[in-house]
Amino acid sequence: MAQFTRLEVAQAMKDTGMIPLFFHNDLELSKNILKACYDGGARLLEFTARGDFAHEVFGELTKYAVKELPGMIMGVGSVTDAAQASLYMALGANFIVTPVLREDIAIACNRRKVLWSPGCGSLTEIARAEELGCEIVKLFPGDIYGPQFVKGVKGPQPWTSIMPTGGVSPTEENLKGWFSAGVTCVGMGSQLISKDIVANKDYAALEQKVKAALAIIRDLRK
């Protein structure tokens, strides 16, 4: 079961402003990546469950986080149906992120009061997600829509909280574009946890990249 309420998760997303995205089927490597993100200041991680037996890795990774990384909020991304969402919630997922808007996932998550963030690409989809109880909408793929789309949505719907994923990088220029447009937080995958970092197991470099990105976000919010 989830260790954090959906309101606590939403608040953590808003407070930190960034969610690292990562998947690997090597448990020990995944633990080291998670710890580097945690030591860098991240307090959420979206495990993008796209491989075979990913649920087994996530279950062990979540146990590690609960025991060794106090306050770390583990969630799962790339969830495509309610059955998958239920499986990961049983394994301790505190939030569920999806590439598309599916009402069956909304029902499953709402029943357990677990935050869910659906991928949306239109104002109509965003409005429907909010009618279904969504706190923070995922804009996906973010690089297709860009900050101008966020700015356009926030005009008629200033209450909408948006998290772009895809097209987000840990540079001041990129992050300034998104946060100036009004995003609540950003999801960042390979631009943050690069192939080189993973291949070289350069966890110290990852920790510094996370620290730097969070510092940029804090400065942009002042």
Helices and strands as residue ranges (DSSP letters): H 6-16, E 18-22, H 27-39, E 44-48, H 54-68, E 73-77, H 82-90, E 95-98, H 103-111, E 115-120, H 123-131, E 137-139, H 142-154, E 162-164, H 172-181, E 186-188, H 195-200, H 203-221
